[in-house]
Amino acid sequence: MTALRSDLAIIAREVRAHARILDVGCGDGLLMAALRDTKNVDARGMELNARDVATAVARGLSVVQGDADTDLADYPDGSFDYAILSQTLQTTKRPDLVLDHLVRIGRQAFVSFPNFAQWRMRLAHMFGGRMPVTEQLPHTWYDTPNIHHVTIDDFRSFLNERNIRIEGQWFLSGGKPRNERMANLLAEHAVFLLRRD
Amino acid sequence: MQNDARFGLDKKTLLLGAVQLDSGVAFAPVEFAYETYGELNADKSNAILICHALTGDQYVASNHPVTGKTGWWTRMVGPGKPIDPARHCIISINVLGSCMGSSGPASIDSSTGAPFAMAFPVITIADMVRAQAVLLDYLGIQTLEAVVGGSMGGMQALSWAALYPDRVRSAVIIASTARHSAQNIAFHEVGRQAIMADPRWNNGAYYGHEAPAAGLSVARMAAHITYLSEAGLTEKFGRRLQNRDAKSFGFDADFQVESYLRYQGLSFVDRFDANSYLYITRAMDYFDLAEPHDGVLAKAFAGTKTRFCLISFDSDWLYPTAESRRIVHALNAAGAAASFVELSSPFGHDAFLLDAPEMNRIVDGFLRAGESR
């Protein structure tokens, strides 16, 4: 099995066995397949890219081609133990509405995203005077799918406004876990486990 | 199973049990023409029902007795294909109302000794499915590993899952819809009016006389346009002329596209009955899976354990992707295990009958995942 990306590995580790999960923006279904094979979960996925959907379905996964911005409304409240949004939040048109759906559909929700306030980003901005292009965010300003950059502190204050509770948080630098201290400055990625109050 | 006369090619049987039709009629006896490929396994868990489209038939993967052409879905069904007789017991049944051996308007009404013609009861997609269930009972098949169909076959697959959720483990619905739109009905009405305007139609009582071939041919021509895409037609024919260098300033088939459509119309009448065309298009027009559920499609699938796989094609304007998406939304709302993808093809609605490696890859993976459960 291909090794999971570090944020997915955290989610895969934390998900309860036999849970029902919805992976929004599931790509070709790597995380779903890993969770199915190791945790016996009942996994469903949604993905925009037709080729990725075809690959996921050919893997035997239940994946529908759909758009997080428009196709989440039909899922009933609390119909999954976990709704998962990994590295997709920053690509949505309305991340706020997508997050509302996520914590509505899932009794809990995992959200992972690249932290735009990490010090390398700040340096590139402050001293380079250019939009940062890094390993985690390798796109140039004109072709990036990441249209809503977010920082860890932005995200926390958003959760606070929406009365969404943080039930777990993990931070990554260079693919390795790091502690919570000064995460907004030092972490490249964040993974949050959320629940609507 | 090898010596079981119920299984094999070109089978016909008359079953006495009545099919309770949506119109209120209890229809009996029912004649079934069907084919099976591959062996039913010991626990009878490998049966796959293939449902055919409007003018399709049971000859999915064997030569058509009238046209001599190879089966209509050999790209999907056959050795090494996603639906494989080495692995599956494949069943295909000529639908109720059709004209390839199952009961339809051309069949003899035992109460009069003459063909039914317009005395044949009006049928629905659900009626076709109920009839298929009667034949499966006769074959001793309680549960289907999968029911698979494109276009009207997809409507049957959806209806199977809605009517007999416990008998269907997986359903594959390709280039289909959960209801006929006003535009769908409108095109069918053009076809029906063409048939009924043909004097030879004679209110359906033409058996033993010349069939309304001109009307049926026009009906087929109009329908055929809806199976193709504009881009496909443009690429294939453009404005090119047929076997001539200049326009005739008359009403010959000057354009290649006219000649092609005329050929499609003419070759169709040799293999299809005009009254069957009326009855089956009516069944499709009446199809709205949400209707018996207060218009809420999700209710048709409430609590279902069936796995669903839907595929649409981006150039299909007969049953566009939006219709598949509507089904997917309903399945999501019902909590069903659903897969869906829109594939790219220049060939319009007919794409599901043509080479589509991505479609085969998806169906293969979907079926195998169901088998390993």
Interface residues (C-beta under 8 A of the other chain):
Chain A: D42 R44 A50 V53 A54 A56 V57 A58 R59 G60 L61 S62 V63 V64 Q65 G66 D71 D74 Y75 P76 S79
Chain B: A298 R307 C309 R325 V328 H329 A330 N332 A333 G335 A337 A338 S339 F340 V341 E342 L343 S344 E358 R361 I362 D364 G365 F366 R368 A369 G370 S372
